[in-house]
């Protein structure tokens, strides 16, 4: 059985926790302030000991650095999942990472002992919860350099289709796709209950 720690209890964190519980994974949720969680989940605050082998950063991108600082030296060996889309939320018109890079690549540089994956950033919480994008199953695209880490994440969640999107370098493209999806929804050209899907 997998164990997963989700840092953040917003819509995305809650949706990912549900997927993990559906897979039979043990779930820990860590937040800045104590929150009520599902009875099958343990809760704590940021700074508490992480119990999961998989750690999901279900946070806005600007909050990631603070959390990484809080856990400096304690994330080595974990599968560290970055779900962020590093948007400039003031303009909603640009990514704030260097051209050709990604938030996930920056996290890997900061935590070289972790096995960093990019995942869930091209999904909205509603499609993770429903398991569908229109008539198609929700697809979670995962980029990373460690095949075992990808397999661990895929086994830790249920109810969605997990697809290997390639090396961590592909996080750049996933963040561009997530950026496009967010801007389309914000402009009301799509809704927050839809998303991109892979058709076979």
ChimeraX commands (.cxc) that place a marker at each C-alpha (Angstrom):
marker #1 position 0.00,0.00,0.00 radius 0.5
marker #1 position 1.25,3.47,-0.85 radius 0.5
marker #1 position 1.40,6.37,1.55 radius 0.5
marker #1 position 0.88,9.90,0.33 radius 0.5
marker #1 position 1.31,13.27,2.01 radius 0.5
marker #1 position -0.56,16.18,0.45 radius 0.5
marker #1 position 0.61,19.64,1.40 radius 0.5
marker #1 position -2.41,21.86,0.89 radius 0.5
marker #1 position -6.13,21.24,1.34 radius 0.5
marker #1 position -7.67,23.32,-1.42 radius 0.5
marker #1 position -9.80,21.90,-4.22 radius 0.5
marker #1 position -6.85,20.19,-5.93 radius 0.5
marker #1 position -5.41,18.79,-2.73 radius 0.5
marker #1 position -8.82,17.44,-1.71 radius 0.5
marker #1 position -9.40,15.89,-5.14 radius 0.5
marker #1 position -6.00,14.18,-5.11 radius 0.5
marker #1 position -6.63,12.93,-1.56 radius 0.5
marker #1 position -9.87,11.32,-2.79 radius 0.5
marker #1 position -8.01,9.58,-5.63 radius 0.5
marker #1 position -5.43,8.29,-3.16 radius 0.5
marker #1 position -8.07,7.03,-0.73 radius 0.5
marker #1 position -9.83,5.27,-3.61 radius 0.5
marker #1 position -6.58,3.44,-4.34 radius 0.5
marker #1 position -6.27,2.32,-0.72 radius 0.5
marker #1 position -3.33,4.61,-0.02 radius 0.5
marker #1 position -2.84,6.05,3.44 radius 0.5
marker #1 position -3.23,9.84,3.28 radius 0.5
marker #1 position -1.77,12.64,5.36 radius 0.5
marker #1 position -2.81,16.26,4.74 radius 0.5
marker #1 position -0.62,19.11,5.96 radius 0.5
marker #1 position -1.79,22.73,5.98 radius 0.5
marker #1 position -0.76,26.08,7.48 radius 0.5
marker #1 position -3.74,26.04,9.85 radius 0.5
marker #1 position -5.50,22.91,11.16 radius 0.5
marker #1 position -8.40,21.75,8.98 radius 0.5
marker #1 position -11.01,19.02,9.18 radius 0.5
marker #1 position -10.31,16.09,6.89 radius 0.5
marker #1 position -11.89,12.79,5.89 radius 0.5
marker #1 position -11.94,10.34,8.81 radius 0.5
marker #1 position -9.62,8.05,6.85 radius 0.5
marker #1 position -7.01,10.80,6.62 radius 0.5
marker #1 position -4.50,12.09,9.15 radius 0.5
marker #1 position -4.02,15.84,9.40 radius 0.5
marker #1 position -1.28,18.12,10.59 radius 0.5
marker #1 position 0.35,21.45,9.96 radius 0.5
marker #1 position 3.27,22.35,7.73 radius 0.5
marker #1 position 6.46,21.56,9.59 radius 0.5
marker #1 position 5.09,18.30,11.03 radius 0.5
marker #1 position 6.83,15.08,10.08 radius 0.5
marker #1 position 5.94,13.86,6.60 radius 0.5
marker #1 position 4.71,10.26,6.64 radius 0.5
marker #1 position 4.16,9.68,2.92 radius 0.5
marker #1 position 6.56,8.17,0.43 radius 0.5
marker #1 position 4.80,10.36,-2.14 radius 0.5
marker #1 position 4.60,14.07,-1.30 radius 0.5
marker #1 position 2.26,16.26,-3.34 radius 0.5
marker #1 position 2.80,20.02,-3.40 radius 0.5
marker #1 position -0.86,21.02,-3.80 radius 0.5
marker #1 position -0.05,24.68,-3.40 radius 0.5
marker #1 position 0.02,27.87,-5.44 radius 0.5
marker #1 position 3.45,28.25,-7.00 radius 0.5
marker #1 position 4.43,31.28,-4.84 radius 0.5
marker #1 position 3.97,29.16,-1.67 radius 0.5
marker #1 position 6.29,26.34,-2.77 radius 0.5
marker #1 position 9.60,27.96,-1.74 radius 0.5
marker #1 position 8.41,28.47,1.84 radius 0.5
marker #1 position 7.35,24.83,2.13 radius 0.5
marker #1 position 10.61,23.57,0.65 radius 0.5
marker #1 position 12.48,25.70,3.19 radius 0.5
marker #1 position 10.35,24.27,6.01 radius 0.5
marker #1 position 11.30,20.74,4.92 radius 0.5
marker #1 position 14.92,21.39,3.95 radius 0.5
marker #1 position 16.83,18.10,4.15 radius 0.5
marker #1 position 13.69,16.08,4.89 radius 0.5
marker #1 position 12.45,15.38,1.37 radius 0.5
marker #1 position 15.36,13.25,0.16 radius 0.5
marker #1 position 14.17,9.91,-1.18 radius 0.5
marker #1 position 10.56,11.00,-1.55 radius 0.5
marker #1 position 8.56,11.09,-4.76 radius 0.5
marker #1 position 7.91,14.84,-4.82 radius 0.5
marker #1 position 4.98,15.80,-7.04 radius 0.5
marker #1 position 4.72,19.37,-8.30 radius 0.5
marker #1 position 1.19,20.27,-9.45 radius 0.5
marker #1 position 1.78,24.01,-9.83 radius 0.5
marker #1 position 1.33,26.26,-12.80 radius 0.5
marker #1 position 3.80,29.12,-12.31 radius 0.5
marker #1 position 1.63,31.93,-13.64 radius 0.5
marker #1 position 2.05,35.63,-13.12 radius 0.5
marker #1 position -1.28,36.04,-11.33 radius 0.5
marker #1 position -1.04,39.83,-11.52 radius 0.5
marker #1 position -1.26,39.84,-15.31 radius 0.5
marker #1 position -2.45,36.27,-16.00 radius 0.5
marker #1 position -0.43,36.63,-19.17 radius 0.5
marker #1 position 2.94,34.94,-18.55 radius 0.5
marker #1 position 4.78,32.16,-16.80 radius 0.5
marker #1 position 7.26,33.32,-14.16 radius 0.5
marker #1 position 9.96,30.68,-14.68 radius 0.5
marker #1 position 12.87,31.22,-17.09 radius 0.5
marker #1 position 12.19,30.45,-20.75 radius 0.5
marker #1 position 12.73,26.76,-21.42 radius 0.5
marker #1 position 12.63,25.87,-17.73 radius 0.5
marker #1 position 9.78,24.84,-15.44 radius 0.5
marker #1 position 8.67,25.04,-11.83 radius 0.5
marker #1 position 9.35,21.31,-11.55 radius 0.5
marker #1 position 12.93,21.73,-12.80 radius 0.5
marker #1 position 13.51,24.50,-10.26 radius 0.5
marker #1 position 12.14,22.28,-7.49 radius 0.5
marker #1 position 14.44,19.44,-8.57 radius 0.5
marker #1 position 17.41,21.81,-8.34 radius 0.5
marker #1 position 16.37,22.87,-4.85 radius 0.5
marker #1 position 15.74,19.30,-3.67 radius 0.5
marker #1 position 18.22,17.15,-5.60 radius 0.5
marker #1 position 17.68,14.17,-3.30 radius 0.5
marker #1 position 13.98,13.93,-4.16 radius 0.5
marker #1 position 12.51,12.26,-7.24 radius 0.5
marker #1 position 10.52,15.14,-8.67 radius 0.5
marker #1 position 7.50,14.58,-10.91 radius 0.5
marker #1 position 5.24,17.05,-12.68 radius 0.5
marker #1 position 1.63,15.88,-12.55 radius 0.5
marker #1 position -1.97,17.08,-12.14 radius 0.5
marker #1 position -1.18,20.60,-13.39 radius 0.5
marker #1 position -3.16,20.02,-16.60 radius 0.5
marker #1 position -6.23,18.89,-14.65 radius 0.5
marker #1 position -8.95,20.81,-12.88 radius 0.5
marker #1 position -10.22,19.50,-9.56 radius 0.5
marker #1 position -13.68,18.83,-10.98 radius 0.5
marker #1 position -12.35,16.41,-13.59 radius 0.5
marker #1 position -10.20,14.62,-11.01 radius 0.5
marker #1 position -13.27,14.22,-8.81 radius 0.5
marker #1 position -15.57,13.03,-11.60 radius 0.5
marker #1 position -12.92,10.91,-13.33 radius 0.5
marker #1 position -14.13,12.21,-16.68 radius 0.5
marker #1 position -13.52,14.98,-19.20 radius 0.5
marker #1 position -16.71,14.93,-21.22 radius 0.5
marker #1 position -17.20,11.31,-22.26 radius 0.5
marker #1 position -13.51,10.43,-21.82 radius 0.5
marker #1 position -11.60,9.33,-18.73 radius 0.5
marker #1 position -9.58,11.99,-16.97 radius 0.5
marker #1 position -5.94,11.71,-17.97 radius 0.5
marker #1 position -3.13,12.72,-15.63 radius 0.5
marker #1 position 0.05,13.49,-17.56 radius 0.5
marker #1 position 3.24,12.79,-15.59 radius 0.5
marker #1 position 6.74,14.00,-16.45 radius 0.5
marker #1 position 9.84,12.91,-14.58 radius 0.5
marker #1 position 13.22,11.22,-14.85 radius 0.5
marker #1 position 12.54,8.27,-12.52 radius 0.5
marker #1 position 10.40,5.43,-13.89 radius 0.5
marker #1 position 9.92,3.89,-10.45 radius 0.5
marker #1 position 8.68,7.21,-9.08 radius 0.5
marker #1 position 6.12,7.42,-11.90 radius 0.5
marker #1 position 4.96,3.87,-11.17 radius 0.5
marker #1 position 4.67,4.68,-7.47 radius 0.5
marker #1 position 2.48,7.71,-8.18 radius 0.5
marker #1 position 0.32,5.76,-10.65 radius 0.5
marker #1 position -0.23,3.06,-8.02 radius 0.5
marker #1 position -1.05,5.59,-5.30 radius 0.5
marker #1 position -4.16,6.96,-7.05 radius 0.5
marker #1 position -7.25,5.43,-8.63 radius 0.5
marker #1 position -10.06,6.59,-10.86 radius 0.5
marker #1 position -7.95,8.38,-13.47 radius 0.5
marker #1 position -5.78,7.33,-16.39 radius 0.5
marker #1 position -2.09,8.06,-15.71 radius 0.5
marker #1 position 0.06,8.62,-18.82 radius 0.5
marker #1 position 3.84,8.94,-18.89 radius 0.5
marker #1 position 4.61,12.24,-20.63 radius 0.5
marker #1 position 8.37,11.73,-20.73 radius 0.5
marker #1 position 11.33,13.17,-18.87 radius 0.5
marker #1 position 11.25,16.07,-16.43 radius 0.5
marker #1 position 12.16,18.32,-19.36 radius 0.5
marker #1 position 8.58,17.81,-20.58 radius 0.5
marker #1 position 7.35,19.69,-17.49 radius 0.5
marker #1 position 8.00,22.82,-19.55 radius 0.5
marker #1 position 5.36,21.77,-22.07 radius 0.5
marker #1 position 2.96,20.56,-19.39 radius 0.5
marker #1 position 3.16,23.94,-17.67 radius 0.5
marker #1 position 2.48,25.69,-20.99 radius 0.5
marker #1 position -0.55,23.43,-21.48 radius 0.5
marker #1 position -1.75,24.12,-17.95 radius 0.5
marker #1 position -1.28,27.85,-18.54 radius 0.5
marker #1 position -3.38,27.68,-21.70 radius 0.5
marker #1 position -6.13,25.73,-19.96 radius 0.5
marker #1 position -6.27,28.20,-17.07 radius 0.5
marker #1 position -6.41,31.24,-19.32 radius 0.5
marker #1 position -9.19,29.69,-21.42 radius 0.5
marker #1 position -11.25,28.97,-18.30 radius 0.5
marker #1 position -10.57,32.40,-16.81 radius 0.5
marker #1 position -11.76,33.99,-20.07 radius 0.5
marker #1 position -14.89,31.80,-19.91 radius 0.5
marker #1 position -14.04,30.11,-23.22 radius 0.5
marker #1 position -14.17,26.80,-21.38 radius 0.5
marker #1 position -15.44,26.03,-17.89 radius 0.5
marker #1 position -13.65,24.98,-14.72 radius 0.5
marker #1 position -15.38,21.58,-15.01 radius 0.5
marker #1 position -13.83,20.73,-18.39 radius 0.5
marker #1 position -10.31,20.11,-19.60 radius 0.5
marker #1 position -8.07,18.55,-22.19 radius 0.5
marker #1 position -8.42,14.81,-22.80 radius 0.5
marker #1 position -6.55,12.13,-24.71 radius 0.5
marker #1 position -8.65,10.18,-27.18 radius 0.5
marker #1 position -7.49,6.80,-28.41 radius 0.5
marker link #1:1,2 radius 0.2
marker link #1:2,3 radius 0.2
marker link #1:3,4 radius 0.2
marker link #1:4,5 radius 0.2
marker link #1:5,6 radius 0.2
marker link #1:6,7 radius 0.2
marker link #1:7,8 radius 0.2
marker link #1:8,9 radius 0.2
marker link #1:9,10 radius 0.2
marker link #1:10,11 radius 0.2
marker link #1:11,12 radius 0.2
marker link #1:12,13 radius 0.2
marker link #1:13,14 radius 0.2
marker link #1:14,15 radius 0.2
marker link #1:15,16 radius 0.2
marker link #1:16,17 radius 0.2
marker link #1:17,18 radius 0.2
marker link #1:18,19 radius 0.2
marker link #1:19,20 radius 0.2
marker link #1:20,21 radius 0.2
marker link #1:21,22 radius 0.2
marker link #1:22,23 radius 0.2
marker link #1:23,24 radius 0.2
marker link #1:24,25 radius 0.2
marker link #1:25,26 radius 0.2
marker link #1:26,27 radius 0.2
marker link #1:27,28 radius 0.2
marker link #1:28,29 radius 0.2
marker link #1:29,30 radius 0.2
marker link #1:30,31 radius 0.2
marker link #1:31,32 radius 0.2
marker link #1:32,33 radius 0.2
marker link #1:33,34 radius 0.2
marker link #1:34,35 radius 0.2
marker link #1:35,36 radius 0.2
marker link #1:36,37 radius 0.2
marker link #1:37,38 radius 0.2
marker link #1:38,39 radius 0.2
marker link #1:39,40 radius 0.2
marker link #1:40,41 radius 0.2
marker link #1:41,42 radius 0.2
marker link #1:42,43 radius 0.2
marker link #1:43,44 radius 0.2
marker link #1:44,45 radius 0.2
marker link #1:45,46 radius 0.2
marker link #1:46,47 radius 0.2
marker link #1:47,48 radius 0.2
marker link #1:48,49 radius 0.2
marker link #1:49,50 radius 0.2
marker link #1:50,51 radius 0.2
marker link #1:51,52 radius 0.2
marker link #1:52,53 radius 0.2
marker link #1:53,54 radius 0.2
marker link #1:54,55 radius 0.2
marker link #1:55,56 radius 0.2
marker link #1:56,57 radius 0.2
marker link #1:57,58 radius 0.2
marker link #1:58,59 radius 0.2
marker link #1:59,60 radius 0.2
marker link #1:60,61 radius 0.2
marker link #1:61,62 radius 0.2
marker link #1:62,63 radius 0.2
marker link #1:63,64 radius 0.2
marker link #1:64,65 radius 0.2
marker link #1:65,66 radius 0.2
marker link #1:66,67 radius 0.2
marker link #1:67,68 radius 0.2
marker link #1:68,69 radius 0.2
marker link #1:69,70 radius 0.2
marker link #1:70,71 radius 0.2
marker link #1:71,72 radius 0.2
marker link #1:72,73 radius 0.2
marker link #1:73,74 radius 0.2
marker link #1:74,75 radius 0.2
marker link #1:75,76 radius 0.2
marker link #1:76,77 radius 0.2
marker link #1:77,78 radius 0.2
marker link #1:78,79 radius 0.2
marker link #1:79,80 radius 0.2
marker link #1:80,81 radius 0.2
marker link #1:81,82 radius 0.2
marker link #1:82,83 radius 0.2
marker link #1:83,84 radius 0.2
marker link #1:84,85 radius 0.2
marker link #1:85,86 radius 0.2
marker link #1:86,87 radius 0.2
marker link #1:87,88 radius 0.2
marker link #1:88,89 radius 0.2
marker link #1:89,90 radius 0.2
marker link #1:90,91 radius 0.2
marker link #1:91,92 radius 0.2
marker link #1:92,93 radius 0.2
marker link #1:93,94 radius 0.2
marker link #1:94,95 radius 0.2
marker link #1:95,96 radius 0.2
marker link #1:96,97 radius 0.2
marker link #1:97,98 radius 0.2
marker link #1:98,99 radius 0.2
marker link #1:99,100 radius 0.2
marker link #1:100,101 radius 0.2
marker link #1:101,102 radius 0.2
marker link #1:102,103 radius 0.2
marker link #1:103,104 radius 0.2
marker link #1:104,105 radius 0.2
marker link #1:105,106 radius 0.2
marker link #1:106,107 radius 0.2
marker link #1:107,108 radius 0.2
marker link #1:108,109 radius 0.2
marker link #1:109,110 radius 0.2
marker link #1:110,111 radius 0.2
marker link #1:111,112 radius 0.2
marker link #1:112,113 radius 0.2
marker link #1:113,114 radius 0.2
marker link #1:114,115 radius 0.2
marker link #1:115,116 radius 0.2
marker link #1:116,117 radius 0.2
marker link #1:117,118 radius 0.2
marker link #1:118,119 radius 0.2
marker link #1:119,120 radius 0.2
marker link #1:120,121 radius 0.2
marker link #1:121,122 radius 0.2
marker link #1:122,123 radius 0.2
marker link #1:123,124 radius 0.2
marker link #1:124,125 radius 0.2
marker link #1:125,126 radius 0.2
marker link #1:126,127 radius 0.2
marker link #1:127,128 radius 0.2
marker link #1:128,129 radius 0.2
marker link #1:129,130 radius 0.2
marker link #1:130,131 radius 0.2
marker link #1:131,132 radius 0.2
marker link #1:132,133 radius 0.2
marker link #1:133,134 radius 0.2
marker link #1:134,135 radius 0.2
marker link #1:135,136 radius 0.2
marker link #1:136,137 radius 0.2
marker link #1:137,138 radius 0.2
marker link #1:138,139 radius 0.2
marker link #1:139,140 radius 0.2
marker link #1:140,141 radius 0.2
marker link #1:141,142 radius 0.2
marker link #1:142,143 radius 0.2
marker link #1:143,144 radius 0.2
marker link #1:144,145 radius 0.2
marker link #1:145,146 radius 0.2
marker link #1:146,147 radius 0.2
marker link #1:147,148 radius 0.2
marker link #1:148,149 radius 0.2
marker link #1:149,150 radius 0.2
marker link #1:150,151 radius 0.2
marker link #1:151,152 radius 0.2
marker link #1:152,153 radius 0.2
marker link #1:153,154 radius 0.2
marker link #1:154,155 radius 0.2
marker link #1:155,156 radius 0.2
marker link #1:156,157 radius 0.2
marker link #1:157,158 radius 0.2
marker link #1:158,159 radius 0.2
marker link #1:159,160 radius 0.2
marker link #1:160,161 radius 0.2
marker link #1:161,162 radius 0.2
marker link #1:162,163 radius 0.2
marker link #1:163,164 radius 0.2
marker link #1:164,165 radius 0.2
marker link #1:165,166 radius 0.2
marker link #1:166,167 radius 0.2
marker link #1:167,168 radius 0.2
marker link #1:168,169 radius 0.2
marker link #1:169,170 radius 0.2
marker link #1:170,171 radius 0.2
marker link #1:171,172 radius 0.2
marker link #1:172,173 radius 0.2
marker link #1:173,174 radius 0.2
marker link #1:174,175 radius 0.2
marker link #1:175,176 radius 0.2
marker link #1:176,177 radius 0.2
marker link #1:177,178 radius 0.2
marker link #1:178,179 radius 0.2
marker link #1:179,180 radius 0.2
marker link #1:180,181 radius 0.2
marker link #1:181,182 radius 0.2
marker link #1:182,183 radius 0.2
marker link #1:183,184 radius 0.2
marker link #1:184,185 radius 0.2
marker link #1:185,186 radius 0.2
marker link #1:186,187 radius 0.2
marker link #1:187,188 radius 0.2
marker link #1:188,189 radius 0.2
marker link #1:189,190 radius 0.2
marker link #1:190,191 radius 0.2
marker link #1:191,192 radius 0.2
marker link #1:192,193 radius 0.2
marker link #1:193,194 radius 0.2
marker link #1:194,195 radius 0.2
marker link #1:195,196 radius 0.2
marker link #1:196,197 radius 0.2
marker link #1:197,198 radius 0.2
marker link #1:198,199 radius 0.2
marker link #1:199,200 radius 0.2
view
